Amino acid sequence: MIEFRIGLLVGSQSGNAHLVAEAVMDRAREWGMAARILNAAGDAVTDYSNIDGVLICTSSHGSGELPDNLTASWQWLSSNRPDLSHLGYAVIALGDTTYSATYCAAGDTMDRLFEALGARRVQGRLRIDASIQPFADDEAIGWLEQWVPGVRRQLEDIRCSRN
């Protein structure tokens, strides 16, 4: 079996998205994927060469802005515009529907950026309403269980197209 290397980009102001990312990372490892959080220190992630896919897990903050610990990565990617066509990606966005105009806006922002840089979306974006879902990690794990079979196939196709 091919081992896939998944990097998680985490944006979390209060810690909820980080908890979700850790639960997703643990489950991905159980399923034989090499998974790690790329921006654990909040620094800009500038090297995407040693991974097959990126899973972005972010909350929105303020008026729909990216959380502080994801801003450096977004700025670097936006400024340097690297070719990410070798990557598959997906987005888990946490938000609060009482702020309907900015609901999951940070996830939308990252989704548009990765698409513009050529990465291939391997699963539709998951939006979690944190105002009504007290166990966001449970919802994310359910989504991940649907995601894994398809992502394995798509990431294998992406990996083969690189060679």
C-alpha positions, 0 to 999 in steps of 0.5 A: 500500500502506498503511504500518503503524506498529509500535511494539515494547515491549522488556523485556530484563534480559540483552539477549536479548529486545532482540536479538530485537526488533531482528531483528524490527524490521529484518525488519518494515521490510524488509516495508514497515512503519514499526517502532521501539522505543518504550521504548529509554531504559526510560522509560514509554511513554505515547503510543500514538496514532501507531502501529497495533500494538504488538509486545511482546518480553520475557524474564522475570526473577527469579520471572517479573517484568518486566525493569527496562526494561519496568516503567515502561511496565507501571506507567503502563498499569496505573495510567492504564488508557488505551483501546487499542482502536485497537491490534493487538498481539502478544507474543514471550515468552522464558523458560526451561522449567527454571523451569516455574512462571514460564516466560514469565510477563512475556509473559503479564503484558503480554498480559493487560494489553493485552487488558484495555485493549482492544487486539486480539491479532492473533497468538497469543503466541510462547514461546521457550525460551531454554534450548534455543533458542540463536538466539531471533531465528531463531524469532521471524523465522519467527513474524513471517513467519507473522504479517505477512500476517494482521497487515496485514489485521487492522490495516487492519480496526482502522484502518478501524474508527477512521475 
